[in-house]
Amino acid sequence: MKRTLAGVAATTLAVGGMLVATAAPASAHTPDVNDSCSSLEVKLTQYHGADVTVTVDGKTEADETFDTAWQRTFDLDGTAGHEWSVVVDAHDGSQFDWSDTGRTEPCPPTTPEPEVGEAQVAIYLYPKKDKDKPAAWENSGLQELVATTTIPWTKDSPLDDSYWYTTLPETSILDKIDVCTDWGIQQDLLSGGPDEYEVPQNIEFPDGTGHSGHLLDWTHQELEDLGITLPGGEICGGTPETPTTPTPSTPPVTPDEIVVPVPPVAATVCGATSSDVELPAATASITYVSTEQGVLAIPAEHYAFGDDLGGYTRTDTGDVIFPIEKLVPSAEDCALVPGDIAAVCQGDTPYLQYGVSLPEGIEVDDDTPLTITFINPDGGKNYVAEDQPLEGSLLWPGATDTAPKQWPGWEQQDDGSYVETDGNYAWTRDGVQVLFEVNPEYSTVVDYPPESSQCANPVGVGGPDTEVVADDADVPPADAVGQADELPQTGATVGLFAGLAALLVAGGGLLFWLRRRIQH
């Protein structure tokens, strides 16, 4: 009986043990992939060992083994769509293998909001020099500021009639003027608010507008155009009932003398503005004024412009102006001319080798006018190297050519070994945008030397020296590639000279030994 009970107990324990063994927690592998127009996020959790492969546009971005969890985010070029795939090979059974594919769409373009500033509209009242001529700058006496108003303004704001006063804002000024004089109105649109520019109380022809560098637009009007009609008749002499005796003879009106304005001297330096343009010298017949639209030529009283405007153009309002577009270099004229631009290895050290030249007619005052900027694609701090020559080589960001040696994307440990890191300019290793600036500018994508090259990673990881030419730069001819030899000689070249030196030392020793033997 005891043996029977013991057998039953043993059987029960064995079955119970099997039940306990089969009641282990089930695997809960959790793969998760999220994509957007600018990134791909892969998150794998609750695994018991697996291999993961991530591919973007046919290029393997990750091929790694992990234990329980793995997570990475891959930055994508938001200007284009991308095909991607994720494949997981689980170590605890093929039933837990998993894969997924997808495609991202380009990010929608964004339009930056224009920076909003301020402008002022100033209205002036002045006596006309000749009552029979229309209101105009050259027909104005001393101008008195009546009022100003401040308006919002951006560089994209249109120049139209919507800014001008339509009524005289301060009619009490009429109590102070001679009602028997013909009056005109000048309105000026001026850049900058009251904190940036103080509008002068008086301006007078022909000494200048008084708004140098701030005048955006202007207009002249008769006082009647703003709804003001001054009294006449008896107040200003004569009566409507008693007409004055006509003058027996009226002397002929002398016609205005025709003059031709002198063209201004155009600026040749890139980045120049209207203030850099050299104005012609004013004469008794013509005054010249600089505005943001160009150089305004104004004839004096008894002078006029004919058909020959000397390169100036006549506007719809009758003004004669030399357009600013003809006086300063355009953006196209100021573009830097790229030469050979490439990432190169010199021994185990990566460099940026480059050459740019200024457009024809553009000059600089020193030998190192160039600023080179490696643009951080993540929006972080850029790498900027100032005061560089127009042609030369630059140590790659994150690299050093002296001990302790460094490479971008790698970090040296206390024991002298290296580990990969997201810091130390790792973002420059995958097609970085490089901007070259003087006043003109030029930018291109430069690829870091490939993983197989000797200078890509810490010593022992890379391969032989390799030169990588920028995607949008012409491949240099054989003699141009030789320019890299102008950098300090290291690597295989030094080894060759060391071998020759060793042979010479050995030969000298042999001759010395033979001489001693002969003497004996």
Number of C-alpha atoms within 10 A of each C-alpha: 6 7 8 9 10 11 12 12 12 12 12 12 12 12 12 12 12 11 11 10 10 10 9 8 7 7 11 11 16 13 19 12 17 11 17 16 19 18 15 19 14 17 14 19 15 14 20 16 14 21 16 20 16 23 16 19 12 11 10 12 13 14 12 12 17 16 14 13 17 18 13 13 13 14 14 18 13 17 13 12 16 20 14 19 17 19 16 21 18 21 16 13 10 10 8 16 16 15 13 13 13 13 15 18 15 16 14 9 8 6 6 6 6 11 9 11 13 16 22 25 22 22 24 21 27 25 20 24 20 15 13 8 9 16 24 18 25 18 19 24 19 14 21 19 17 19 17 18 15 16 15 12 18 13 10 9 10 9 11 8 11 8 14 17 16 11 13 21 13 9 10 10 12 13 8 7 13 12 15 13 15 17 24 26 26 23 22 22 24 22 25 19 19 14 7 10 14 11 19 12 13 15 20 16 17 20 11 14 17 16 20 14 14 19 20 17 17 18 16 20 16 18 20 14 14 14 11 13 10 14 10 14 11 10 10 12 10 12 12 10 8 7 8 10 6 7 6 5 6 7 5 6 6 7 9 12 14 14 17 19 26 18 19 22 13 18 18 17 17 19 14 16 17 22 15 16 19 15 20 17 10 16 10 10 17 22 21 23 20 26 22 17 15 23 25 20 27 23 24 19 15 11 17 17 19 11 9 12 18 13 15 21 16 13 9 7 9 9 15 21 24 24 18 18 13 13 22 22 19 14 12 9 15 22 18 21 14 18 15 18 27 27 23 27 24 20 20 26 24 30 25 20 22 18 16 20 14 19 15 10 9 16 11 11 6 9 10 14 15 21 18 21 17 23 20 16 15 9 7 9 11 14 16 13 14 13 13 17 17 20 16 16 20 15 15 24 23 19 22 17 16 8 6 8 15 22 27 25 22 21 20 16 9 7 6 8 10 17 10 15 13 11 12 17 21 16 20 23 19 13 16 18 16 23 16 23 19 22 19 20 19 16 16 18 20 24 21 28 27 19 14 14 22 24 28 27 25 21 15 9 12 17 16 14 21 20 20 17 21 19 14 10 15 13 15 15 9 8 7 10 13 10 12 17 10 9 12 9 12 13 13 12 10 11 11 10 10 11 10 10 12 10 11 10 10 10 11 10 11 10 10 10 10 10 10 9 8 7 6 5
